Amino acid sequence: MEQALNGWLKSELDLTVCQTSEREPRYGIRNSWAAAAGPLALRVTAGYTEESPSFDATYGSALVEWTFLPQSSAYLGYRIYADSGEIETSGFNALAPALDSTEIFAGVLWDRGDLAISGGVGFLETDYEALSEDNEFFGNLYRDREWWTFRLAASFRF
């Protein structure tokens, strides 16, 4: 559901249900707000997902965008994510433990309508819960890390 509340404020609400064979349904809700005032825009999103018997995730983001030329803008953002770890569906245990992660990022976007190019840099930090004894084989995969991220994207509409 999307609603333009007035000329400068928009809200969006997503409700999802996902069914995977031999598992309980996964339910999710995500709410987004976007506001614009002159060359500045603010977008805020928050969400929650749940699957019985033991999975839940919360996430959110905030983004400030500044349009400094008619076709060019710069942005600064922050993302946060936390979950309780994967649900076991087989006897082999390669399940990801609970995770907390955060990212701060910045970038620029050039958009002429049919062609858009963006680039950015960010810093992502992941913090996994300790592994169980039967899952230690995957210790290097689920190790806490700090990453510098680089993104470059282009799109063309025809």
N, C-alpha and C positions, 0 to 999 in steps of 0.2 A: 504494500500500500504506500503510495507516494502522495504527499499533499503539499502544494505551494500555499503557505499560510498568508503570505503577502508578497510584494515585489522583491523583497530582500531575504526572505527566510523560507526554507524548504525542509520538510521532514520526510523520512522514509522508514517504514517498518517492514521487516521480513520475518515471516514465520516459516520454518522448514520442518519436514518430517522425512527421514531417510530410512528405508528398510533394506537391510543386508541379510542374506540368507543365514539361517541358524543363529541370529542375534536379535536382541530386542530392538525396537525402533529407536532412532536417534532424533531428538527434538532440539530445535534451536530457535533463538530469537535474536534479531539484530536491529538496533535502532540508530539512525543517522540523522544528524542535523547539519544544515549548511546555511551560512549567512554571508551576505556580501554587502559591503559598504564602500562605494567608490572603487579604488584600485585594490582593496583588501578583501579577502574571503577567508572564512574559517569553516572547517569541516570537523565534526566530532562524531565518532562512532563507538558504540559499546555493544557487546554481545555475550550470549551465554548458550552453551550447548550441553546436553545431558543424554546419557545412555545408560540404562540399567544393565548390570547391577552396580557398576562402580566408576563410570567415566563421567567427568564434567570438565568443562573448559570455560574460561572467561577471557575476554579480549577487549581491547579498545585502541583507539587511535585519535590523534589530533593533528590537524594540518593547517598551517597558515600560508596563504598564497598571496603574492603581491604582483600585480600586473604593472610592469614598468614601461612597456611599449605596447602598442595595439596588438601585436602578435607574440609578445614575449612576457613570460612571468617567471618568478623565482618562488620556491617554496621551502618551508622548514616543517618537519614533522616528527612525531613520536609515536611509537607503537609499543603495546604491552600485551603479553599472552601468558596464560598459566593453564595447565591441565593436570589431571590426576594420573596420567599414564594410560597406556593402551590396555584393552581388555583381552584376556587370553582366550583364543578360539581353538587352540590345538595343543597337543602334548609338548611340542617343541617351543621353548621359551626364548624368543628374540624380541620380546616386548619392550617398548620404550618406557622408561620410568617417568614419573611425574616431571614436568618441565615448567620452568619460569624463564621467560625471555623478554628482553627490551631492546628497542632499536631507536636511535635518533638519526635523522637523515636530512639532507638538503639537496636541492637541485634546481635546474632551470628547464623551461619548456618553451619551445618555439612552435607555434601552431598557426598555419596560414589557411586552415579550413580543410583542404583535401590532404595536406601533408603535415604531419606533426613529428617533431624530434625532441626527445628529452634525455637528459643525463643527470646523474646524481651520485652522491657519495654518502655513506652512512657508517655507523658503528653499531654492531649487533652483539649482544651478550646473551649466552645461553647458560642456564644453571639447572642441571639434572639432579634429581634425588638419587641417593645411593642405590646401586644395583643389588638385587637379591643374589644369594649364592648360586642359584641355578641359572643366572643370567650374566655372570661375570665374564664369560667368553666374549661378550659384546662391549666390554668396558671402554675400548677405544672409540667405538661408535657413539656412545652416550657419555662422553667426557665434556665437562664444562669448557666453554670456549669463548673467546672474544674475537670477533671478525670485523675487518674493514670491508664494506660492501661497495661495489661500483655497479651502476646500472646505466645502460644505454639502450634506448628503445626508439623505434620509428614506426609510424603507421601511415598508410596511404588509403584514402577512400576513393572509390571509382564507381 
